């Protein structure tokens, strides 16, 4: 099953492997986690929350790579 926007007749992410797509396009495309490694606070802002896949994958990566003193802020505009 593919999650599809009925209003725009568009899929939210690749039906084959949405997480791999997010890792390649969103995380690697924005040079994450390298960009947050030396920051006390890091903010990600995106347009279109959709299913939240970018949020959940970024949060997981942040938890795996950031120190406990760092904080991540994720802002999404729908």
C-alpha positions in Angstrom: 0.0 0.0 0.0 1.3 3.5 -0.9 0.1 6.5 1.1 -1.3 8.9 -1.5 -2.7 12.4 -1.3 -6.1 12.3 -2.8 -6.2 16.1 -3.1 -3.0 16.2 -5.2 -2.8 12.7 -6.5 0.7 12.4 -5.2 2.6 9.8 -3.1 4.2 10.9 0.1 7.4 8.8 -0.3 8.7 5.9 -2.3 6.6 2.7 -1.9 9.8 0.6 -2.3 11.8 2.1 0.6 10.6 5.4 2.1 13.3 5.4 4.8 16.1 5.0 2.3 14.7 7.8 0.2 14.5 10.1 3.3 18.1 9.2 4.3 19.4 10.0 0.8 17.3 13.1 0.0 16.6 14.7 3.4 19.5 13.7 5.6 22.4 13.4 3.1 20.9 16.2 1.0 21.2 18.5 4.0 24.5 17.1 5.2 23.1 15.7 8.4 24.3 14.7 10.9 27.6 16.4 10.1 25.9 19.8 10.3 24.7 19.3 13.9 27.7 17.6 15.3 29.4 20.7 16.7 26.2 22.6 17.6 24.6 22.9 21.1 21.2 23.5 19.4 20.2 22.6 15.9 17.0 23.5 14.1 15.4 21.8 11.1 12.6 23.6 9.3 10.7 22.0 6.5 7.5 22.7 4.6 5.0 19.9 4.5 5.0 17.5 7.4 3.2 14.8 5.4 3.4 11.5 7.2 6.2 12.7 9.5 8.8 10.4 8.0 11.5 13.0 7.7 10.9 14.0 11.3 11.1 10.4 12.7 14.2 9.5 10.6 16.0 12.8 11.6 15.1 12.3 15.2 16.4 8.7 15.2 19.6 9.8 13.5 20.0 12.7 16.0 19.5 10.3 19.0 22.2 8.0 17.5 24.8 10.7 16.7 24.3 13.7 19.0 25.7 14.1 22.5 23.2 14.3 25.5 24.0 18.0 25.8 22.7 18.8 22.3 19.1 19.6 21.4 17.2 19.3 18.2 14.3 21.6 17.2 12.1 20.5 14.3 9.7 23.0 12.8 7.3 22.1 10.1 4.9 24.2 8.1 1.9 22.4 6.7 
